[in-house]
Amino acid sequence: MKLHETLHLPLPARSAAGMYADPEYTEIRRRTLGASEATSDVDGDPAGAFTVRTELSLPTDKVPDIVKPFVGSSVTVKEEQAWSAPATDGSRTGTMGLEVVGTPAGLTADLRLTGTDQHSAEVVIDGDLTAKIPLLGGKIEKAALPYVSKVLRAEERSAAAYRDRSAG
């Protein structure tokens, strides 16, 4: 199922790239999402091309009912974001893969990070949400789409908390 989200970040594009590579941002995301655990590692330098791999243990109490038989009380989500080196204006392109460990569900997406002004940026996510379960896959995708969008939109709150921490 197609997914399109535009996230509004309260940081310029160059700072947003650095945020994604900062281990402290992983901890902020953990708190924002209510995850019990979160880890990340970075290959490369955010001044150029880099890849961030994040693993989160998320509670499943708010997943759609149709999904509950396929998950326990928590799920491990593995996310990989691979970002290009910045253009002269600080914008970047990238890809994202998201795997819900132990389930046939995932997300693949193209990413565009652009500055909207001197103090903010947006990330456009164009992707495909898949649940490869015979007969139920389409229903699960449709039910899960609002939940996945909500999790992605939590990035805006996490970015604001990161900015506030950095400013303080």
RASULZI-V959692 format. One record per pair of residues at least 6 apart in sequence whose ideal C-beta (glycine too) atoms are under 8 Angstrom apart, sorted by the first residue. I is the first residue (numbers start at 0). J is the second residue. D is the distance in whole Angstrom. If there is no record, write none. Layout:
i,j,d
I,J,D
I,J,D
This chain:
i,j,d
0,127,7
0,128,5
0,129,7
0,137,7
0,140,4
0,141,6
0,144,6
1,125,8
1,126,8
1,127,6
1,128,8
2,106,7
2,108,7
2,124,7
2,125,7
2,126,5
2,127,7
2,128,5
2,144,6
2,147,7
2,148,7
3,123,8
3,124,7
3,125,6
3,126,8
4,123,8
4,124,5
4,148,6
4,151,5
4,152,7
5,121,6
5,122,7
5,123,5
5,124,8
6,121,6
6,122,4
6,123,8
6,124,7
6,151,7
6,152,7
6,154,5
6,155,6
6,158,8
7,115,8
7,119,7
7,121,5
7,155,6
8,15,5
8,18,8
8,119,6
8,120,5
8,121,7
8,122,7
8,154,7
8,155,7
8,158,4
9,118,7
9,119,6
9,155,8
9,158,6
9,159,5
9,162,5
10,18,6
10,118,7
10,119,7
10,120,6
10,158,6
10,161,8
10,162,5
11,89,7
11,114,5
11,117,6
11,118,6
11,119,7
11,120,6
12,85,7
12,88,8
12,89,4
12,90,6
12,91,7
12,112,5
12,113,6
12,114,4
12,120,4
13,85,7
13,89,4
13,114,8
14,120,8
14,162,8
15,112,6
15,120,5
15,122,7
15,158,7
16,45,5
16,49,8
16,82,6
16,85,7
16,89,8
16,91,6
16,112,7
17,45,5
18,24,5
18,158,6
18,161,5
19,45,7
19,51,5
19,80,6
19,82,7
20,41,5
20,44,8
20,45,4
20,49,6
20,51,6
21,161,8
22,39,6
23,161,7
23,164,7
24,39,8
24,157,7
24,161,5
25,37,5
25,38,7
25,39,4
25,53,6
26,37,7
27,157,5
27,160,5
27,161,5
27,164,7
28,34,7
28,37,6
28,53,7
28,55,7
28,153,7
28,154,8
28,157,5
29,36,7
29,37,4
29,55,7
30,160,8
31,153,5
31,156,5
31,157,4
31,160,7
32,55,6
32,57,6
32,150,7
32,153,6
33,57,7
33,58,6
34,55,4
34,56,6
34,57,5
34,58,8
35,56,5
35,57,8
35,58,7
35,73,6
36,54,8
36,55,7
36,56,4
37,53,7
37,54,7
37,55,5
37,56,7
38,53,7
38,54,5
39,51,6
39,52,6
39,53,4
39,54,7
40,51,8
40,52,5
41,49,6
41,50,7
41,51,5
41,52,8
42,49,6
42,50,5
42,52,8
43,49,3
43,50,6
45,82,8
46,85,8
47,84,4
47,85,8
48,81,8
48,82,6
48,83,6
48,84,5
49,81,8
49,82,6
50,79,6
50,80,7
50,81,4
50,82,7
51,78,8
51,79,7
51,80,5
51,82,8
52,77,7
52,78,7
52,79,5
53,77,7
53,78,5
53,79,8
53,80,8
54,75,6
54,76,7
54,77,5
54,78,8
55,75,7
55,76,5
55,78,7
56,73,5
56,74,7
56,75,5
56,76,8
57,73,6
57,74,6
57,75,8
57,76,6
57,150,8
58,72,7
58,73,5
59,66,8
59,67,7
59,70,5
59,71,7
59,72,6
59,73,6
59,74,6
60,72,8
61,146,7
62,70,6
62,143,7
62,146,6
63,139,8
63,142,4
63,143,6
63,145,8
63,146,6
64,142,8
65,135,7
65,138,6
65,139,6
65,142,5
66,104,8
66,139,6
66,142,7
66,143,6
66,146,8
69,102,5
69,104,8
69,132,8
69,139,8
70,99,8
70,101,8
70,102,7
74,99,5
74,100,7
74,101,7
74,102,7
75,99,8
75,100,4
75,101,7
76,97,6
76,98,7
76,99,6
76,100,7
77,97,7
77,98,5
77,100,6
78,95,7
78,96,7
78,97,5
78,98,8
79,95,7
79,96,5
79,97,8
80,93,6
80,94,7
80,95,5
80,110,7
81,93,6
81,94,5
81,95,8
82,91,5
82,92,8
82,93,4
82,110,7
82,112,7
83,91,5
83,92,5
83,93,6
84,91,7
85,91,5
88,113,8
88,114,6
89,114,5
90,111,7
90,112,6
90,113,4
90,114,7
91,110,8
91,111,8
91,112,5
92,109,7
92,110,7
92,111,6
92,112,8
93,109,8
93,110,4
93,111,8
93,112,7
94,107,7
94,108,7
94,109,6
94,110,6
95,106,7
95,107,7
95,108,5
95,109,8
95,110,6
95,124,7
95,126,7
96,105,7
96,106,7
96,107,5
96,108,8
97,105,6
97,106,4
97,107,8
97,108,8
98,105,5
99,105,6
102,130,8
103,129,8
103,130,6
103,131,4
103,132,6
103,136,8
104,128,8
104,129,7
104,130,5
104,131,8
104,139,7
104,143,7
105,128,8
105,129,6
106,126,5
106,127,7
106,128,5
106,129,7
106,147,7
107,126,6
107,127,6
107,129,8
108,124,5
108,125,6
108,126,3
108,127,7
109,124,8
109,125,5
109,126,7
110,122,6
110,123,7
110,124,6
111,122,7
111,123,4
112,120,6
112,121,8
112,122,5
113,120,6
113,121,6
113,123,8
114,120,5
115,121,5
122,154,7
124,151,6
128,140,5
128,143,7
128,144,6
128,147,6
129,136,7
129,140,7
130,136,5
130,137,8
130,139,4
130,140,5
130,143,7
132,139,6
